[in-house]
Structures are given as structure tokens and as C-alpha cells.
Amino acid sequence: MAKKILIVGGGYAGFYTAWKLEKLLRAGEAEVTIVDPLPYMAYLPFLPEVAAGSIEPRHAVVARRRHLTKTANIAGKVTGISHATKSVTITPNVGEAYDFAYDQIVITTGSVSRTFPIAGIADNAIGMKTIEEAVAVRDRMVGNFERAASLPAGSAERARLLTVTVVGGGFAGIETVSELRSFATSMLRRYPEITFDETKFHLVEAMGRIMPEVTEKLADWVVADQTRRGVDIHLNTQLQSAEGGNIELSTGEKFESDLIVWTAGVMPRPFLRGTDLPIGPRGHVIGSPSLRITTEEGEALEGAWTAGDTSQTPDISSTPGPGGFCVPNAQHAVRQGRLLAKNIVADLRGEGVREYNHKNQGAVAGLGVNNGVFKSGGGGIALKGYIAWLAHRFYHGMAIPTWERKWRVFGGWVGHFFLGRDIVNIEATQNPREIFEEFASRPKA
């Protein structure tokens, strides 16, 4: 009988595993099921550009039902795993929870924002881990410009609306604050009531440098470049409070900020600790170089695999990541997903599996329109400015899966080249029934 392969999580690693399995499996060899509450895979490197209006939100996601035609999709969450009995509990988006039996399980649940118990963050900040968050950031910023333009110059509320704070100086934080600064600068042409000096952008980083993935020289250039463009970068600084939008830094500086974006780290989904899978000290599923789930002693669990941000996969390359494990980024998740599919098929056919030993492709970041940085895998080539920005767009434009999505992304960029970025604010979509409810007739008492 056909083996049942269950993929838990439909992000990068899960999508690529299923996509590759559809190409490798023979007819009737296995049935693949993927469980995720969302019907799409989001291409996370595009989130800063979505927030800055350079990419349309729907173009930065890939619909699984369109491109995974042989995979069964279940809209819901896996809320319990018992590998001892090879069954999971699935809680669908609508309906009652039920048990699902499998032969092979793939844990690719990805990661979520990791926050600290700082006053005001849970109530006021927005993450940059989902397409919905990126859209909310864009709409909030455009809406704040609209609101601020109607207020008296010099008022405290106007200053608060025009102040953006990004917490975290990794790639996500730097790209977010740079793209938003670039977006704000371009919007000033449409809002003559607002001056450049009124728009304030802050980046808060606890360490003494930004972007550890690139050389210190290149990171210092980014700091100088963004400072020149109007971003205040606070290094060796911790956020102590954001209650009510009142920012308090460890340096003693205080200011008000309406838009607070949190990018200071990620963590695996906490529910995994309640399963019988081996979990590492930081909540990751313990994996091996062959992407099998193993015990702490290194004993492989039959029929259990993991990849992506949720996995603790040893980095056996020539330049291992911190702690000797693969860092949580898209580059690893995509390539691990492809190899994982090959290893599952090899395991089903009694063939040998391969280990994940990657070659670092380098790092590239967009810093707003016409600006970026690039570092080659060996570190011998470092680019900055316009050429690096072109490399960033070409790399990620080609990296998003499926040609259908590539055409949409590149087509959008071409359109923006001629027409500029769209600054239409659609905040009302967050409460679409408000106008209808206001004027709807109701039965008399």
C-alpha cells in the first residue's frame, strides 16, 4: 500500500519538500499530505519590500493548491504528535480535532517572533514574520502620513505619528528600517505638508554592530549610509519600555513612536515541547546532517524528518554557523527541503540517504530603492549601492518558487519603475464591516 507522508507546516521547507516529492515519487508509491492553517507559502525576504510598497502582497506568497497539485492540503494545525504510535492530532480551521495516522512525518513548522517581557511590546509592536504583518506596517505608515498631514506642525501627536522604531539589527531589521525610510522619503512628494526632518526613524540594536552575516567593514558602511539617509542607529542599546508608544532606551533617551516593528530574533513553535519528539535546549527538533530526527544520543527515529527554522541541524560545511548548527534562514530551508524530499524517497526505496553539506552562497540585502549590499560566499567580493541592489533583486526574484510568481514579481518591479510605488492606504480592510454596520437597518425593538 502507498505510504502516508505527513508534512507539518507549509512554509519554505515544507513547500519545497512537497514540491520535490511530487516530481520524484512514482504513481501509487506514497500519499503526501501537508497541514498548515494558511493556504500559501510566504517568501519572507520580500516582506520589507511589501511593507515599503515595492512588491504587491499577493505576489510575495505562493498558493499551495495551485502548485502542489498531487499533495493533499489540510487547512489547520497539528496540535499533538505521538511518534511512538505514528499519529498526530489535527485541529482544522473549522470543525473538530481528529487523529491522523502516518508512516513518515516531516516537521517543518518554521519559526515565530521571539520577544522579551518588555513593557508595551506585546500590546504595541508589529512583527515582520508574516505577510499580514508586512501589509499592516505599510498601511499603518501610509495612514500615519495621512493623519499627520492634517495636524498642526510641531504638535506632539504629529511627531509621534511620523516616528518609526525598528528593534533588531539583523538582516530583517536593517532591511525593514531601510525600506521604510526609502518609502517615507518617496512619499514626501505626495505630502507637501510634511518635511523630511519631521520623519524620524530609529533602529535599536543591543549588540555593538549590525548584520553579523556580512563583514564588519560592510556593516559599518551600512550604518554610515543609513545615518546619512535619516536613520538613527542605536548600537549597544536595549529597549527598556514601549508602553503606550513611549520608547525608553537603556541610554536614557526617550521619544514617542506610533509604529514599532520587532525583528529581534525568532524561535521554534512552542507546541513542539509537548510532543514525544526529541527537543534541543532552545526548543528545536533535534536533527542530523541527513535531516532525520534523532535522539540526544544521535539515534535516528524511523520515519521522522525535520528541516528549516524549526530544526537543530548540524552544519557540517567548511564555515559552520553559530554553535555548529545551520542558522534559521531561507537559504538553508529551501535547500534542506529539496534534499529532504530526495532522502525520503531514497528511504522508501531502501537506498542510501545524503547529508546536508551546503556551500555558502553569500548574503545580499536591499536597503531601499537603488541601494543594497552584497557579500559573496567566500567573502572575496563585497558590493554596495546600486549594483548590490540589482544583485539583491535578481537573486530574490529568481529564488521565489514557480515561474508564475517570478513573472508577477518582476512585472511589478517594471511597473513601479515607470509609475512609482503605490501609496494607496487600505487600512479599512482590517475592519471591512465597519461602514456596512454603521448604515445597516436593524429590526425595531
Order of alpha helices (4+ residues) and beta strands (2+ residues): beta-alpha-beta-beta-alpha-beta-alpha-beta-beta-beta-beta-beta-alpha-beta-alpha-alpha-beta-alpha-beta-alpha-beta-beta-beta-beta-beta-beta-beta-beta-beta-beta-alpha-beta-beta-beta-alpha-alpha-alpha
